[in-house]
Amino acid sequence: MVISLSLLMLGACGETLQAAAEPTAGPTAEPTAEPTAAPTDTPAPTEAPMVDIEVVAATDTPVPTAVPTDTPAPTDTPAPTPEPTPSCLHGTAHPDVFTTGEPVKTDMSYVSDQVSIRIERIENPEGFPKPMVVFVADIYIEDITSFRSAWSKDTLRESSLTPADVLDLMAREDALLMINGDYISKWDFGCVVKNGQAARQVDNARYDACVLLKDGTMLTIDGNEWSSEQILSMDPWQAWCFGPALLDENGQAKEKFNSSLMGANPRTALGYYASGHYCFVVVEGRRDKYSKGMDLKQLSRFMASLGCAAAYNLDGGDSSVMAFDGQRVSKPRNVRSVPDVIYITEPRKEN
């Protein structure tokens, strides 16, 4: 029994010794494993620097800098520079024809800083039937708005029914120089432009057209070669439809004309030398002892002799008249009221 008890005590002591040995192994195993494992997990946060991708995105910010490169587009605005062209038709080409200060006037001339008018009465020009009296107004203008047209009433139709005396129209329009127009108000055809505004757009191949552009150029167009659409596409300042054209494309006299009114009559004509340089011509007629008048061939030769590059016949007969400074210069056989006029004045600002 003593032996059994001893064995029992030995067994108990062995368990205690084993139990005492196990705790020492446990702690040594666990601490060494956990600390070494923890460091292996810490590299995971080192992947956070991958956020540097944002830096790549930031490199995209220079792209908006391309937008300012489009801003030079507004440099196209200088395109409207052609506008000053109509306001100065000569530049310094003819400084001697104008003056500075107050306008200088005589019975047959007017000169300011932008308008020059000199009228000459020519009696019996060489090479033409006698007796003959012709008035030639030599005209220079700086601004196209000095070259104007007007009707006796507000519309073409009213004007044809109610013509007016040229002196009344001269006072109304504050004109310096005035001649009768083309009497197109009598008809229902023609491309008519008055001071930049289209008044009629009806084609008619029977009549030649005359067009004054805003740059001061004047040209005549054969009746078979124009349409209202073509003329208006030029953006004209004035356009008339009567004629005929008096000179060919080289400024030479013609033998054939787009007209049936060929005989000797009082005549009114427009002449063109260069941009801003024109002439108004009135031929007296129907008075045997004073002036017989000209037929179209003679008028053509006369306009060529003046050196015109283009010329255009207007209404004639008793309608032919020239007025200056509120007085008639020419002396029509019969004073006739007219429905429309062409005139020169100081430049005007358009509405």
C-alpha positions as CSV (number, residue, x, y, z in Angstrom):
1,M,0.0,0.0,0.0
2,V,2.9,2.2,0.7
3,I,4.2,1.3,-2.7
4,S,1.0,2.2,-4.4
5,L,0.9,5.5,-2.6
6,S,4.4,6.3,-3.7
7,L,3.7,5.5,-7.2
8,L,0.6,7.7,-7.1
9,M,2.7,10.6,-5.7
10,L,5.3,10.0,-8.3
11,G,2.7,10.2,-11.0
12,A,1.3,13.4,-9.6
13,C,4.7,14.9,-9.5
14,G,5.4,13.9,-13.0
15,E,2.3,15.7,-14.2
16,T,3.2,18.8,-12.3
17,L,6.7,18.7,-13.8
18,Q,5.3,18.3,-17.3
19,A,2.8,21.0,-16.7
20,A,5.6,23.3,-15.5
21,A,7.6,22.6,-18.6
22,E,4.7,23.3,-21.1
23,P,4.1,26.9,-20.1
24,T,7.7,27.8,-20.8
25,A,7.4,26.4,-24.3
26,G,4.1,28.1,-25.0
27,P,5.3,31.7,-24.4
28,T,8.5,31.3,-26.3
29,A,6.7,29.9,-29.4
30,E,3.9,32.5,-29.5
31,P,5.9,35.7,-28.9
32,T,8.4,34.7,-31.5
33,A,5.8,33.9,-34.1
34,E,3.6,36.9,-33.6
35,P,6.3,39.6,-33.7
36,T,7.8,38.1,-36.9
37,A,4.4,37.9,-38.5
38,A,3.5,41.4,-37.6
39,P,6.4,42.9,-39.5
40,T,5.5,40.9,-42.6
41,D,2.0,42.6,-42.6
42,T,3.5,46.1,-42.3
43,P,4.7,46.1,-46.0
44,A,1.0,46.2,-47.0
45,P,0.8,49.9,-46.1
46,T,3.8,50.5,-48.2
47,E,1.5,50.1,-51.3
48,A,-0.2,53.3,-50.3
49,P,2.5,55.3,-52.3
50,M,0.6,53.9,-55.4
51,V,-1.6,56.9,-54.7
52,D,1.1,58.7,-56.7
53,I,-1.1,58.0,-59.7
54,E,-2.7,61.3,-58.8
55,V,0.5,63.0,-59.7
56,V,0.1,61.6,-63.2
57,A,-3.4,63.1,-63.3
58,A,-1.9,66.4,-62.3
59,T,0.3,66.2,-65.4
60,D,-3.0,66.5,-67.4
61,T,-3.5,70.0,-66.1
62,P,-1.3,71.6,-68.8
63,V,-3.8,70.5,-71.4
64,P,-6.1,73.5,-70.7
65,T,-3.2,75.7,-71.6
66,A,-4.1,74.8,-75.2
67,V,-7.3,76.8,-74.8
68,P,-5.5,80.2,-74.8
69,T,-4.0,79.2,-78.2
70,D,-7.5,79.7,-79.7
71,T,-7.7,83.3,-78.4
72,P,-5.8,84.6,-81.4
73,A,-8.9,84.0,-83.5
74,P,-10.2,87.5,-82.7
75,T,-7.3,88.8,-84.8
76,D,-9.7,88.4,-87.8
77,T,-11.5,91.6,-86.7
78,P,-9.2,93.8,-88.9
79,A,-11.1,92.6,-91.9
80,P,-13.5,95.6,-91.8
81,T,-10.7,98.0,-92.7
82,P,-12.1,98.5,-96.3
83,E,-14.8,100.8,-94.7
84,P,-12.7,103.9,-95.0
85,T,-12.5,103.5,-98.8
86,P,-15.8,105.4,-99.6
87,S,-14.9,108.2,-97.3
88,C,-11.8,109.3,-99.1
89,L,-11.9,108.7,-102.9
90,H,-8.6,110.4,-103.7
91,G,-6.3,110.3,-100.8
92,T,-3.4,112.6,-101.8
93,A,-3.9,112.1,-105.5
94,H,-5.4,115.5,-106.2
95,P,-4.5,117.8,-103.3
96,D,-4.5,120.8,-105.6
97,V,-8.2,120.7,-106.5
98,F,-9.4,121.3,-102.9
99,T,-8.8,124.0,-100.4
100,T,-8.6,124.4,-96.6
101,G,-10.6,126.7,-94.4
102,E,-13.8,128.3,-95.7
103,P,-15.2,127.3,-99.1
104,V,-14.2,129.6,-102.0
105,K,-17.1,130.5,-104.3
106,T,-17.5,132.4,-107.6
107,D,-20.4,132.6,-110.1
108,M,-19.2,129.4,-111.8
109,S,-17.2,127.5,-109.2
110,Y,-17.2,126.2,-105.6
111,V,-14.2,124.7,-103.8
112,S,-14.0,123.3,-100.3
113,D,-11.9,120.8,-98.5
114,Q,-14.0,117.9,-99.9
115,V,-15.8,119.2,-103.0
116,S,-14.5,121.0,-106.1
117,I,-16.9,122.3,-108.9
118,R,-15.8,124.3,-111.8
119,I,-18.2,125.1,-114.6
120,E,-17.2,126.1,-118.1
121,R,-19.4,127.5,-120.8
122,I,-18.1,126.3,-124.2
123,E,-19.4,128.1,-127.2
124,N,-19.0,126.5,-130.6
125,P,-16.6,123.7,-129.7
126,E,-14.3,122.8,-132.5
127,G,-15.6,120.1,-134.9
128,F,-19.3,120.5,-134.0
129,P,-22.1,122.2,-135.8
130,K,-22.6,125.9,-135.1
131,P,-24.1,127.6,-133.3
132,M,-23.5,125.3,-130.2
133,V,-23.5,126.1,-126.5
134,V,-22.3,123.4,-124.0
135,F,-21.9,123.7,-120.2
136,V,-19.4,121.3,-118.6
137,A,-19.1,121.1,-114.8
138,D,-15.8,119.5,-113.8
139,I,-16.3,117.8,-110.4
140,Y,-14.1,116.3,-107.7
141,I,-15.4,114.8,-104.5
142,E,-13.7,113.2,-101.6
143,D,-16.8,111.4,-100.2
144,I,-19.2,109.3,-102.2
145,T,-22.2,110.8,-100.3
146,S,-21.6,114.1,-102.1
147,F,-22.9,112.5,-105.3
148,R,-26.6,112.1,-104.8
149,S,-30.0,111.7,-106.6
150,A,-33.5,112.8,-105.5
151,W,-37.1,112.6,-106.7
152,S,-39.7,115.3,-106.7
153,K,-41.9,113.1,-104.4
154,D,-41.4,110.2,-102.0
155,T,-41.9,107.5,-104.6
156,L,-41.0,107.0,-108.3
157,R,-44.7,106.8,-109.3
158,E,-45.6,110.0,-107.4
159,S,-42.6,111.8,-108.9
160,S,-43.7,111.0,-112.5
161,L,-47.1,112.4,-111.8
162,T,-45.9,115.5,-109.9
163,P,-42.6,116.8,-111.2
164,A,-41.0,119.9,-109.6
165,D,-38.9,122.9,-110.7
166,V,-35.2,122.2,-110.5
167,L,-34.6,125.3,-108.3
168,D,-37.2,124.1,-105.8
169,L,-35.5,120.8,-105.6
170,M,-32.1,122.5,-105.3
171,A,-33.3,124.4,-102.3
172,R,-34.9,121.4,-100.7
173,E,-31.8,119.2,-101.1
174,D,-29.3,121.9,-100.2
175,A,-27.5,121.1,-103.4
176,L,-24.5,122.9,-104.8
177,L,-24.9,121.7,-108.4
178,M,-27.8,119.9,-110.0
179,I,-28.9,118.5,-113.4
180,N,-32.0,116.6,-114.5
181,G,-32.0,112.8,-114.1
182,D,-33.0,109.9,-116.3
183,Y,-36.8,110.2,-116.1
184,I,-37.0,106.5,-115.2
185,S,-39.9,107.3,-112.9
186,K,-42.1,107.5,-116.1
187,W,-41.5,103.8,-116.8
188,D,-42.2,100.6,-114.9
189,F,-38.8,98.9,-115.5
190,G,-35.2,99.3,-114.8
191,C,-32.8,98.8,-111.9
192,V,-33.0,102.0,-109.9
193,V,-30.8,102.7,-106.8
194,K,-31.0,106.0,-105.0
195,N,-28.3,106.9,-102.5
196,G,-27.6,103.2,-101.7
197,Q,-31.3,102.1,-101.5
198,A,-32.8,99.9,-104.2
199,A,-36.1,101.4,-105.5
200,R,-36.9,99.2,-108.5
201,Q,-35.6,95.8,-109.7
202,V,-37.2,95.2,-113.1
203,D,-34.9,94.0,-116.0
204,N,-35.2,95.5,-119.5
205,A,-32.7,94.7,-122.2
206,R,-33.8,97.7,-124.3
207,Y,-32.0,100.2,-122.0
208,D,-28.4,100.5,-121.0
209,A,-27.6,100.8,-117.3
210,C,-25.3,103.1,-115.5
211,V,-23.9,102.2,-112.0
212,L,-22.0,104.3,-109.5
213,L,-20.3,102.2,-106.9
214,K,-19.5,103.2,-103.4
215,D,-15.8,103.3,-104.1
216,G,-16.5,106.0,-106.7
217,T,-16.2,103.9,-109.8
218,M,-18.8,104.5,-112.5
219,L,-19.5,102.0,-115.2
220,T,-22.0,101.6,-118.0
221,I,-23.5,98.2,-119.0
222,D,-25.1,97.2,-122.3
223,G,-28.8,96.5,-122.0
224,N,-28.3,92.9,-123.1
225,E,-25.7,92.3,-120.5
226,W,-27.2,93.3,-117.2
227,S,-29.8,92.1,-114.7
228,S,-31.0,93.8,-111.5
229,E,-29.6,90.9,-109.5
230,Q,-26.1,91.5,-111.0
231,I,-26.3,95.2,-110.4
232,L,-27.5,94.9,-106.8
233,S,-24.7,92.3,-106.1
234,M,-22.2,95.2,-106.6
235,D,-23.7,97.1,-103.7
236,P,-24.1,100.3,-105.8
237,W,-24.5,103.8,-104.5
238,Q,-26.6,104.9,-107.5
239,A,-28.0,103.1,-110.5
240,W,-29.9,104.5,-113.5
241,C,-31.7,103.0,-116.5
242,F,-32.1,105.2,-119.5
243,G,-29.0,105.8,-121.6
244,P,-27.6,104.9,-123.9
245,A,-24.0,104.4,-122.9
246,L,-22.0,106.9,-124.9
247,L,-18.5,105.4,-125.0
248,D,-17.1,101.9,-125.5
249,E,-15.0,100.0,-123.0
250,N,-11.9,101.8,-124.0
251,G,-13.4,105.3,-123.6
252,Q,-13.7,105.8,-127.4
253,A,-16.7,107.3,-129.3
254,K,-19.3,104.9,-130.5
255,E,-21.2,104.7,-133.8
256,K,-24.1,102.5,-132.7
257,F,-26.3,103.1,-129.7
258,N,-29.0,101.3,-127.8
259,S,-31.5,104.0,-128.5
260,S,-33.9,105.3,-131.1
261,L,-33.5,109.0,-130.1
262,M,-30.7,109.8,-132.4
263,G,-31.5,113.3,-133.7
264,A,-30.1,116.7,-132.5
265,N,-31.6,117.7,-129.3
266,P,-30.8,119.4,-126.0
267,R,-28.8,116.8,-124.1
268,T,-27.7,116.0,-120.5
269,A,-24.9,113.5,-119.8
270,L,-22.8,112.1,-117.0
271,G,-19.1,111.7,-117.5
272,Y,-16.5,109.6,-115.5
273,Y,-12.8,110.1,-115.4
274,A,-11.7,108.2,-112.3
275,S,-12.9,107.4,-108.8
276,G,-14.1,110.7,-107.4
277,H,-13.7,112.7,-110.6
278,Y,-16.8,113.3,-112.8
279,C,-18.4,115.8,-115.1
280,F,-22.0,117.0,-115.7
281,V,-22.7,118.1,-119.3
282,V,-25.7,120.0,-120.6
283,V,-26.0,120.8,-124.3
284,E,-28.4,123.6,-125.2
285,G,-30.6,123.0,-128.3
286,R,-33.6,123.6,-130.4
287,R,-32.8,127.3,-131.0
288,D,-31.2,127.9,-134.4
289,K,-29.6,131.2,-133.6
290,Y,-28.3,130.1,-130.2
291,S,-27.6,126.4,-130.1
292,K,-28.8,123.5,-132.3
293,G,-28.2,120.7,-129.9
294,M,-26.3,117.4,-130.5
295,D,-27.3,114.0,-131.8
296,L,-25.9,110.9,-130.0
297,K,-22.9,110.5,-132.3
298,Q,-21.9,114.1,-131.7
299,L,-22.5,113.8,-127.9
300,S,-20.4,110.6,-127.9
301,R,-17.5,112.4,-129.7
302,F,-17.8,115.3,-127.3
303,M,-17.6,113.1,-124.2
304,A,-14.6,111.3,-125.7
305,S,-12.9,114.7,-126.4
306,L,-13.2,115.6,-122.7
307,G,-11.1,112.5,-121.9
308,C,-13.9,110.6,-120.1
309,A,-13.4,106.9,-119.5
310,A,-17.2,106.3,-119.4
311,A,-20.2,108.4,-120.2
312,Y,-24.0,108.0,-120.1
313,N,-26.9,109.9,-121.7
314,L,-29.7,111.1,-119.5
315,D,-33.1,112.6,-120.2
316,G,-33.0,115.5,-122.8
317,G,-35.1,117.9,-124.7
318,D,-36.7,120.6,-122.6
319,S,-35.9,118.6,-119.4
320,S,-32.1,119.3,-119.9
321,V,-31.0,121.7,-117.3
322,M,-28.1,122.7,-115.1
323,A,-28.4,124.7,-112.0
324,F,-25.7,126.0,-109.6
325,D,-25.8,128.0,-106.4
326,G,-29.6,128.4,-106.6
327,Q,-29.6,129.7,-110.2
328,R,-30.1,128.1,-113.6
329,V,-26.8,128.0,-115.5
330,S,-28.3,126.7,-118.8
331,K,-31.2,128.4,-120.5
332,P,-33.8,125.9,-121.7
333,R,-36.1,127.0,-124.5
334,N,-39.0,126.0,-122.2
335,V,-38.6,125.6,-118.5
336,R,-39.9,122.2,-117.6
337,S,-40.4,120.6,-114.2
338,V,-38.6,117.3,-113.7
339,P,-39.4,114.2,-111.7
340,D,-35.8,113.4,-110.6
341,V,-32.4,115.0,-110.4
342,I,-28.7,114.3,-109.8
343,Y,-26.7,116.7,-107.7
344,I,-23.5,117.4,-105.8
345,T,-23.4,118.6,-102.2
346,E,-21.1,118.5,-99.2
347,P,-20.8,115.0,-97.7
348,R,-23.6,113.8,-95.6
349,K,-23.8,111.2,-92.8
350,E,-26.3,108.5,-93.8
351,N,-28.9,107.2,-91.4
